[in-house]
Every structure is written in C-alpha cells, then in structure tokens.
Amino acid sequence: MAFRITLRAVVAPALAAAALSLTVAQGAPASAAAHRAAIPAPASPNSSASPNSSASPNSSASLNSSAAPSESAAGPVRRMAEADENPFRAMELEGLKAEYRFMCPAGHCVGYWSLALTEDRLKRQYEGGEFFAYAPARGEFGFFVDTDIVLRTVRDPRQVRLVDSDFTRRNPRIEIRYGDPDRPRKAEVVATATTWM
C-alpha cells in the first residue's frame, strides 16, 4: 500500500509533467502552459532543448513565446521548444488546413495535429448527406476525431477533423466527400490532401 502511495505521489506527477513538456515542446498553443501549473514538479527536473523560433506555415495554433519559460518550485527554468512536428507539412492541401489542437479528455492532456476544413469550405451550404474521409485509389474509408471519439461520418462541417493515422500515411490522396457514404464515388469532393511521391 505504501508503495502505491509513493508511486502515485512521486512517479505519476513526474511522468505527467514530462508528457506535458513534450507536448508543449512539439508546438502546443500557449493555453497548454496553464495546465502545467496543475501538475506538481518532478523530483529531479530535466532541462529540455532551447526554443526554436520556426513555426509551421500550415499551423493555425498560436505559438506564444511568453509561455515557453516556466519556473518550477524544485529548480531551474525549463525551456519548452516550439518544434515543427506537423505531419501534414509535406501534403498539398486543398480546402483543408493543418491545426495544432490541445485537449484534456478524462484529465489526460494531449496535443495533436489535425486537418480541418478551411473557412471557405465551412461557409458552404450542405444538405442531405454526410461528410466522410475517402481514399479513392483503394476505396478505403478513414475516420474523424471529435475530442476523443472516433466517427466514420459527421453531418456538421466543423466536425471534420482528420488526425495523423495509418489511413493518412498509406494513401497518397485523401478526399473529404459529402454525400452518401454507401455510394462514395457519387459523393461531392469537398477537400483533398495529396502526398506527392
């Protein structure tokens, strides 16, 4: 019993702080730093890499340098590097934009890159169908992520959010289509992401 209490009191906060530091180092928005205060400092703080000023041109995340330094009660200032880890940077996007998102489902914080529809595609009127991710070369379907829920189809264009997955890596062209998922070839192509080999 005492071992569990020690494990929870020492190791869990250290792992949570390290995970959040990594998330922020990979380009998390400034709002991630607010969650850092809720995580106790680890017993032996590690200093991470120095800040990098390069940011992804496809990212709509606000990378605020004021969130980078953080003073822990246990020791030195930790620097959180802003890294360009955008897995979609090599893709040609039409009607899609890469965004860095930050969420804390069930109290476990995570940062991730995703593809979402651009503003001009969101403004269009859509009626009578569903959005779905489709790879025409293989006839394969992808999925969308709404917080921590995986959805094959969505009705609201704001719920179109593709994450980096096997589906996005193994298909050179991915299309977001609107219509009947049972008849994907007849559905309207709303947006595309193409990886040139």
Secondary structure, 3 states (H helix, E strand, C coil): CHHHHHHHHHHHHHHHHHHHHHHHHECCCCHHHHHHCCCCCCCCCCCCCCCCCCCCCCCCCCCCHHHCCEECCCCCEECCCECCCCCCCCEEEECEEEEEEEECHHHCCEEEEEEEECHHHHHCCCCCCEEEEEECCCCEECCEEECCEEECEECCHHHCEEECCHHHHHCCEEEEEEECCCCHHHCEEEEEEEECC
